[in-house]
């Protein structure tokens, strides 16, 4: 917590600056969804980031034992979210602000859309994607948020189609144009935009977090608590991924062959893992390999198409039928 303590006063001054620029919970500010292919809505993005900053700062305050600040910041974040939804949501269309893909992604990914508005907002997002031929229109922020929001809300196949397309705009288009590094802009540029830029590298995160399923738990400290929750998408028959965490490698491999799913997971020492094995229907999941025998892994529950196991460090293997 030392770094958080050192930076706390500066971070609180930043929050105060945002507060001074906002009006009734709404902040129209910033670069918007940088390199978006459609008009940017800086009211949606500015307010969304305002909310996210305040909500994150509330977590920091709570972690440092500053209960009064945490309570106040929690209240402010809730007020911003309420203002965002009240002033920017159109109940007739499910759209936020201009209703671009980025606008919908901001609302869904950051949790600004309340439960009653999440499905209409998702439907509006899907409609916009379809209107663009299953292509994205998003910039640096909207791209990351949209891929995760779609996958987390059960539309992983659509996210895969967006990531996998070869036509403009997309990563496949860059490759087909001879790119060996990521571009700053979706379209090739002559001496204006960088052609060696990490900006749209968020798709790599999507590979690790959604296809391989590797992610820290929300309350993890240095990857001491790990979630492995892969999505089997787009006709892929295998994914092999390893993330070098501060505690050691986290590995997630899966293959689908002859209607069988084989999944192996490696977790480092001094960690606890929640391993989510994709299942179809009531199919049984066999623990093939576990350190210390099958008793070392505990079947916790089934939820939303996953059999979820609690495990410690080691190498784990699972098998189930996949049709």
Backbone torsions as a table, in degrees:
resi	resn	phi	psi	omega
1	UNK	NA	-3.6	-173.9
2	UNK	-59.1	-44.9	-178.3
3	UNK	-62.2	-41.0	178.9
4	UNK	-63.7	-40.1	178.2
5	UNK	-63.1	-43.9	-178.2
6	UNK	-64.1	-38.5	-174.4
7	UNK	-92.0	-5.2	-174.2
8	UNK	-57.0	-48.2	-179.1
9	UNK	-60.6	-42.0	179.6
10	UNK	-65.6	-40.8	179.8
11	UNK	-64.5	-38.0	178.9
12	UNK	-69.5	-31.9	174.5
13	UNK	-66.2	-35.5	176.4
14	UNK	-63.2	-44.6	177.9
15	UNK	-60.7	-41.3	178.6
16	UNK	-62.6	-37.2	177.7
17	UNK	-64.1	-44.6	177.8
18	UNK	-60.3	-43.1	179.1
19	UNK	-59.7	-39.4	-177.3
20	UNK	-69.7	-23.0	-178.7
21	UNK	-93.8	-14.3	-176.3
22	UNK	-86.9	154.9	175.9
23	UNK	-130.4	114.7	179.6
24	UNK	54.3	42.1	175.6
25	UNK	84.6	-3.4	-177.3
26	UNK	-109.9	132.8	-179.1
27	UNK	-127.7	109.5	176.4
28	UNK	-96.9	102.3	-171.8
29	UNK	-164.5	163.0	170.7
30	UNK	94.2	-178.7	-176.3
31	UNK	-83.3	-3.2	-177.6
32	UNK	68.9	-157.5	-179.7
33	UNK	-83.1	84.1	-170.6
34	UNK	-51.4	130.3	-178.4
35	UNK	66.2	26.5	168.9
36	UNK	-61.1	148.7	178.8
37	UNK	-89.0	-5.6	177.0
38	UNK	-127.3	177.1	-178.1
39	UNK	-58.1	137.3	-179.6
40	UNK	-89.6	141.7	178.1
41	UNK	-109.9	93.1	-175.3
42	UNK	-73.3	-16.2	174.2
43	UNK	-70.6	-43.9	177.9
44	UNK	-65.4	-51.6	-176.7
45	UNK	-67.6	-42.1	-179.5
46	UNK	-62.2	-44.1	179.9
47	UNK	-70.0	-37.8	179.5
48	UNK	-62.9	-44.2	179.2
49	UNK	-70.8	-32.6	174.0
50	UNK	-58.3	-48.7	178.1
51	UNK	-59.6	-47.1	-175.3
52	UNK	-63.7	-41.1	177.6
53	UNK	-60.4	-47.4	-178.0
54	UNK	-65.9	-42.9	-179.8
55	UNK	-63.9	-41.5	177.7
56	UNK	-64.7	-39.4	-178.9
57	UNK	-67.5	-31.4	175.2
58	UNK	-63.1	-39.8	177.8
59	UNK	-64.7	-41.2	179.1
60	UNK	-63.6	-45.2	-179.9
61	UNK	-60.3	-42.1	180.0
62	UNK	-64.6	-41.8	179.8
63	UNK	-61.3	-34.6	-177.8
64	UNK	-88.6	3.6	178.9
65	UNK	77.4	17.7	178.2
66	UNK	-92.6	75.9	-169.6
67	UNK	-62.2	-40.0	-178.5
68	UNK	-64.7	-44.4	177.7
69	UNK	-63.1	-42.3	-178.4
70	UNK	-61.6	-44.1	179.9
71	UNK	-63.3	-43.6	-179.4
72	UNK	-65.6	-42.9	-179.0
73	UNK	-69.4	-36.2	174.5
74	UNK	-59.2	-44.3	179.3
75	UNK	-64.4	-39.2	179.6
76	UNK	-67.3	-42.0	178.4
77	UNK	-61.2	-42.4	178.9
78	UNK	-63.4	-38.0	179.0
79	UNK	-67.5	-38.6	177.6
80	UNK	-64.3	-45.4	179.6
81	UNK	-60.7	-41.0	179.4
82	UNK	-65.3	-41.7	178.9
83	UNK	-66.8	-41.2	178.5
84	UNK	-56.1	-49.4	-177.5
85	UNK	-70.0	-41.3	-176.9
86	UNK	-67.0	-37.7	-172.3
87	UNK	-97.3	-21.1	-173.2
88	UNK	-113.4	-11.5	-177.5
89	UNK	-91.5	134.7	176.0
90	UNK	-107.1	106.7	-176.3
91	UNK	-65.4	-20.4	180.0
92	UNK	-74.2	-27.3	-175.2
93	UNK	-120.8	-15.2	-174.6
94	UNK	76.9	10.5	-175.5
95	UNK	-95.6	147.1	172.9
96	UNK	-105.6	129.0	179.6
97	UNK	56.6	-127.4	179.5
98	UNK	-72.1	-10.6	177.1
99	UNK	74.0	18.2	176.8
100	UNK	-69.3	169.4	176.3
101	UNK	-57.7	-40.0	179.4
102	UNK	-64.2	-43.9	179.8
103	UNK	-57.2	-46.6	-178.8
104	UNK	-67.2	-38.5	-179.1
105	UNK	-66.1	-41.0	176.7
106	UNK	-57.2	-47.7	-176.5
107	UNK	-65.0	-39.8	-175.3
108	UNK	-79.8	-48.1	-174.1
109	UNK	-67.0	-40.7	-176.8
110	UNK	-85.3	1.0	176.9
111	UNK	75.6	21.3	-179.9
112	UNK	-79.7	-24.1	176.8
113	UNK	-81.1	121.2	178.1
114	UNK	-66.8	165.3	-173.2
115	UNK	-52.8	-41.8	-177.4
116	UNK	-66.7	-20.2	-176.8
117	UNK	-105.9	-2.7	-174.8
118	UNK	-68.7	-45.7	-179.3
119	UNK	-67.0	-45.2	174.7
120	UNK	-59.2	-37.5	178.7
121	UNK	-67.2	-39.0	176.9
122	UNK	-65.6	-42.7	178.7
123	UNK	-60.4	-40.2	178.2
124	UNK	-65.9	-37.8	177.4
125	UNK	-63.9	-46.9	179.9
126	UNK	-62.3	-38.5	179.5
127	UNK	-63.9	-39.8	179.2
128	UNK	-68.1	-39.8	177.7
129	UNK	-62.3	-44.5	179.1
130	UNK	-62.5	-39.3	-179.9
131	UNK	-63.8	-22.0	178.2
132	UNK	-102.7	20.8	176.4
133	UNK	68.9	39.3	-177.1
134	UNK	60.7	31.2	178.3
135	UNK	-111.5	152.1	176.4
136	UNK	-82.5	157.3	171.6
137	UNK	-124.7	7.9	-168.7
138	UNK	-83.6	159.0	174.1
139	UNK	-101.2	-151.3	-170.2
140	UNK	-61.7	-43.6	-176.1
141	UNK	-83.6	-47.2	-176.9
142	UNK	-60.9	-33.7	180.0
143	UNK	-62.2	-50.6	179.8
144	UNK	-61.6	-49.3	-176.8
145	UNK	-63.0	-39.4	-175.4
146	UNK	-68.8	-44.3	-180.0
147	UNK	-59.5	-42.9	-179.9
148	UNK	-72.1	-41.9	-178.6
149	UNK	-62.5	-44.2	178.9
150	UNK	-60.6	-47.5	-176.9
151	UNK	-65.7	-44.3	-178.3
152	UNK	-66.1	-24.4	-178.3
153	UNK	-101.6	20.5	172.9
154	UNK	87.7	10.4	-179.5
155	UNK	-113.5	41.1	-179.3
156	UNK	-62.7	-34.4	179.5
157	UNK	-63.1	-37.6	178.0
158	UNK	-68.3	-40.9	176.7
159	UNK	-60.6	-40.3	179.2
160	UNK	-63.3	-42.8	179.0
161	UNK	-59.6	-40.4	179.2
162	UNK	-65.0	-44.8	-178.0
163	UNK	-69.1	-28.7	-170.6
164	UNK	-93.8	-9.7	-173.6
165	UNK	-66.7	147.7	-178.9
166	UNK	-95.6	-21.4	-175.9
167	UNK	-80.3	164.7	173.1
168	UNK	-68.7	138.1	-4.7
169	UNK	-93.0	149.4	176.2
170	UNK	161.8	173.8	-177.2
171	UNK	-71.0	-37.0	177.9
172	UNK	-61.7	-36.0	177.1
173	UNK	-63.1	-41.8	177.6
174	UNK	-59.2	-46.4	-178.7
175	UNK	-61.9	-44.2	-178.9
176	UNK	-66.2	-21.4	176.4
177	UNK	-89.3	7.6	176.2
178	UNK	94.6	7.5	-178.5
179	UNK	-66.4	135.5	171.6
180	UNK	-113.3	-7.2	173.8
181	UNK	-136.4	161.0	-178.4
182	UNK	-71.0	145.4	177.4
183	UNK	-92.8	157.8	175.1
184	UNK	-76.3	-29.1	-177.0
185	UNK	-122.2	149.6	-178.4
186	UNK	-62.9	-29.7	-176.6
187	UNK	-101.5	146.8	177.4
188	UNK	-60.8	140.5	-175.0
189	UNK	-127.4	143.8	178.8
190	UNK	-101.9	93.7	174.3
191	UNK	65.3	24.4	175.1
192	UNK	-113.9	-54.5	-178.6
193	UNK	-105.6	153.3	180.0
194	UNK	-69.4	146.5	172.8
195	UNK	-111.1	15.6	174.7
196	UNK	-143.7	82.8	-165.6
197	UNK	-143.7	132.9	-178.3
198	UNK	-79.7	5.1	-164.7
199	UNK	-57.4	-45.3	-179.1
200	UNK	-96.5	22.0	177.5
201	UNK	-73.9	0.2	178.7
202	UNK	-60.8	-21.6	177.2
203	UNK	-63.6	-29.6	175.9
204	UNK	-63.0	-43.0	176.7
205	UNK	-59.4	-40.4	179.3
206	UNK	-61.9	-39.6	175.7
207	UNK	-56.3	-50.5	-174.6
208	UNK	-70.1	-44.8	-172.9
209	UNK	-80.4	-35.9	-174.3
210	UNK	-103.0	-47.4	179.8
211	UNK	-73.5	-47.7	176.4
212	UNK	-85.2	-28.5	175.8
213	UNK	86.0	9.6	-175.2
214	UNK	-81.8	125.1	177.0
215	UNK	-161.1	151.1	172.9
216	UNK	-73.6	150.0	172.8
217	UNK	-65.8	155.0	-177.9
218	UNK	-55.3	-31.2	-179.0
219	UNK	-104.5	19.3	-178.5
220	UNK	-70.9	149.9	171.7
221	UNK	-123.1	110.9	-179.2
222	UNK	59.8	40.2	177.1
223	UNK	60.9	32.1	175.3
224	UNK	-77.0	-19.5	174.6
225	UNK	-125.0	126.4	-170.3
226	UNK	-123.7	141.0	170.5
227	UNK	-115.7	130.7	172.8
228	UNK	-119.9	108.8	-173.4
229	UNK	-139.6	80.7	-176.4
230	UNK	-76.7	153.9	172.3
231	UNK	-113.0	131.7	178.1
232	UNK	-97.0	108.4	-167.5
233	UNK	-133.3	155.3	165.2
234	UNK	63.5	23.0	-179.0
235	UNK	76.6	8.6	176.2
236	UNK	-62.0	141.3	177.7
237	UNK	-108.1	-9.2	176.7
238	UNK	-159.5	149.5	170.3
239	UNK	-138.8	132.1	176.4
240	UNK	-128.6	117.0	-174.7
241	UNK	-141.5	145.5	175.2
242	UNK	-139.2	131.0	176.7
243	UNK	-115.6	128.1	-178.0
244	UNK	-87.9	89.8	179.1
245	UNK	-78.6	170.3	-179.7
246	UNK	-64.5	-20.3	-179.1
247	UNK	-97.8	-4.9	-178.0
248	UNK	130.2	177.5	-175.1
249	UNK	-70.8	139.9	170.4
250	UNK	-112.9	119.9	-173.9
251	UNK	-117.2	136.9	175.3
252	UNK	-136.9	115.0	177.5
253	UNK	-126.0	138.0	171.6
254	UNK	-144.5	149.9	176.8
255	UNK	-136.3	146.4	172.3
256	UNK	-120.2	119.8	-179.2
257	UNK	-151.6	133.8	178.4
258	UNK	52.4	42.8	177.6
259	UNK	62.2	29.1	176.8
260	UNK	-126.3	136.1	175.6
261	UNK	-106.6	123.2	174.3
262	UNK	-114.2	129.1	-177.4
263	UNK	-132.9	129.6	177.3
264	UNK	-124.2	141.6	-178.0
265	UNK	-135.0	137.5	173.8
266	UNK	-121.9	128.6	178.3
267	UNK	-124.0	143.0	-175.1
268	UNK	-78.4	172.9	179.9
269	UNK	-61.4	152.9	175.7
270	UNK	61.5	37.0	176.7
271	UNK	-132.5	159.7	171.2
272	UNK	-122.1	141.5	-175.4
273	UNK	-128.7	146.6	168.2
274	UNK	-110.4	108.4	-176.2
275	UNK	-100.8	118.9	-175.6
276	UNK	-107.7	109.4	-177.4
277	UNK	-94.7	122.0	179.0
278	UNK	-62.9	134.1	178.6
279	UNK	-133.3	156.6	174.8
280	UNK	-115.4	121.3	-179.5
281	UNK	62.6	-133.4	-176.4
282	UNK	-100.8	19.7	-178.0
283	UNK	-55.4	138.9	178.7
284	UNK	-76.1	151.2	175.5
285	UNK	-116.7	123.8	179.3
286	UNK	-97.9	130.2	172.5
287	UNK	-83.8	107.6	-174.5
288	UNK	-82.9	-42.0	-178.4
289	UNK	-141.0	133.7	176.6
290	UNK	-152.0	137.5	177.0
291	UNK	-58.6	125.6	-180.0
292	UNK	80.1	9.0	179.7
293	UNK	94.6	169.2	-174.9
294	UNK	-60.0	-24.4	-179.5
295	UNK	-66.3	-15.6	-177.9
296	UNK	-77.8	-11.5	177.7
297	UNK	-117.8	135.9	-173.9
298	UNK	-112.3	124.7	175.3
299	UNK	-75.5	112.4	-173.4
300	UNK	-87.4	-51.3	-174.7
301	UNK	-170.4	172.7	170.3
302	UNK	-116.2	138.2	-174.1
303	UNK	-158.8	122.6	172.6
304	UNK	49.6	47.2	176.0
305	UNK	83.7	18.2	179.0
306	UNK	-133.6	141.1	164.8
307	UNK	-96.4	121.8	-169.1
308	UNK	-108.7	127.9	-177.3
309	UNK	-119.0	143.7	173.0
310	UNK	-99.1	129.6	-175.7
311	UNK	-144.5	159.4	174.6
312	UNK	-100.0	-157.3	179.8
313	UNK	-72.4	150.7	176.5
314	UNK	138.6	-166.1	179.2
315	UNK	-110.8	126.8	-173.9
316	UNK	-125.2	141.8	177.7
317	UNK	-134.0	142.3	-177.3
318	UNK	-136.6	152.9	-179.8
319	UNK	-139.0	138.3	173.8
320	UNK	-153.8	162.7	176.2
321	UNK	-77.7	135.5	179.4
322	UNK	-135.1	107.3	-176.3
323	UNK	-101.4	NA	NA
